[in-house]
Amino acid sequence: MADSTANATAGAFAPLRQKVFAVLWVATIVGNIGTFVRDVASSWLVTDLSAAPAAVALIQAASTFPIFLLAIPAGVLSDILDRRKFLIVIQLILATASISLLTLSATGLQSITSLVAFTFIGGIGAALMAPTWQAIVPELVTKADVKGAIALNSLGINISRSIGPALGGVLLATFGAAVTYGVDVISYVFVISALLWWRRPANSEDALSERFFGAFRAGLRYAKSSRELHVVLVRAAVFFAFSSAVWALLPLVARNLLGGTAGFYGVLLGAVGVGAIGGAFLMPILRARFDVDGLLLLAAIAAAAVMAGLSLAPPQWVAILLLLVLGAGWITALTTLNGTAQSVLPNWVRGRSLAIYLTVFNGAMTAGSLTWGTIAEALGISATLLVAAAGLTVVGLVFHRLKLPKGEADLVPSNHWPEPLTASTVDNDRGPVLITIEYRVDAADRAPFLAALHSFSSERRRDGAYGWGVTEDAADPTIFLEWFFVESWAEHLRQHRRISRADADLQQEVRRYHKSDEPPKVRHLLAVANAPADRHPGETVQSSIQQGEAR
């Protein structure tokens, strides 16, 4: 048993044997500690400038709203720009914002407006950085260590959370805001130095590389057509909208309900980090007893219990224990939702779809923070926490019926579509392209064939189609024509790369109803250049015909 435990531990930390990952991992821990130090200073300073709950909640909203706005564009940028240079520029912008906060605090010119403005800039940096940090992981470790590296990144964030807030509270109470912001500035030096040290290989050229707006639309199309992702997003939005109350009001809880100082507020946030680390170690045990829906319900009940407990203004040592529980519940919810989202996403759209998940997460946190701050103005802090706790318990039980996807589909590309035949070279940007597939189906199989085809239609839309339909031959009701549009020839070629093994199984289910010695007939039709102005955009002429395996 001891050997098994040792092997598991060694496996969990195996990515750290790879030097580049280890250096960047340590640098991100230092950088995140600096960020938590900065955020503690800003959250506490606003309570000195205004006792209004709405003003305090505004700081939380300012940090999350930019992520709501920019996460999706950031996910696209992380795929089309040099990620190392992109991260360096972001770090320089964030360092400049912290230098400005330092200067304003040192000169006594700090105000709620400046705190909100520079917190908003910090949120912009976080929005641009989060998808990019996730995207570089496969570049830093071997394929076998990717999952371990992702887990270590989560552990690193919680190590930072357990150190940064407490350190920030001590620095703020002992040396003041200027020195506290100065420590954050120093942390950027470590991160930028590590990124400059990393010699990232240049991006290889690919004729089918996506451009910003095309990649943006493709990501939105996928998210729009993926019901499994919809379920994850709904469950995340509901959980974070209600649980955001504790984060929005925690500075006032620490100060007004618990009579604490800035140092105590930092200790509370540090307790969340410690609890999250403990929760991470408990996750294997919890996963053995609960499925993903049970884990999310457990996290909701834990967070609701913590808010209810804090509303009673308990002794400070009890509040610290409650925040330990909050940390464990928070990491349980985050890893459950994030892991489920990862499991239902293919690699080609993972960054953009995770950015959509981040958008929903931070949108719920932003809207929740503003809402709970406004409610606290009317009802008071304790009553608001009780309302949020009751609401989180109710929605946790209600939405428990909306089951999270299992994520068991094989999303590895199947690469089974043959290259389309063309009479001459087709420019990649030419389009739109209409693809048709002709099937011959017995009358007795009509209903199950159409049901299978409609199930397969979501794959077409997820992988790039912006229109899909099926028609039948008026002269021969056994002939059905499936059709779908894509934006360009290049986008259709990308479909060839995107179709997964799970989708191939769905396609095979459709094809088994095709009654002919020949495979379904596939045609690719291109829009005619300089078509008459009165012609409908959907009217096309046949440019090439492929007789072969159906798409």
Secondary structure as UniProt FT lines:
FT   HELIX           2..12
FT   HELIX           14..17
FT   HELIX           19..49
FT   HELIX           53..80
FT   HELIX           83..106
FT   TURN            107..108
FT   HELIX           112..140
FT   HELIX           143..145
FT   HELIX           146..175
FT   HELIX           177..197
FT   TURN            207..208
FT   HELIX           212..225
FT   HELIX           227..252
FT   HELIX           253..257
FT   HELIX           262..289
FT   HELIX           292..311
FT   HELIX           316..343
FT   HELIX           347..349
FT   HELIX           350..379
FT   HELIX           381..399
FT   TURN            400..401
FT   TURN            428..429
FT   STRAND          433..440
FT   HELIX           443..445
FT   HELIX           446..462
FT   TURN            463..464
FT   STRAND          467..472
FT   TURN            477..478
FT   STRAND          479..486
FT   HELIX           489..498
FT   HELIX           501..511
FT   TURN            512..513
FT   STRAND          521..526
FT   TURN            529..530
FT   TURN            533..534
FT   TURN            537..538
FT   STRAND          541..547
//
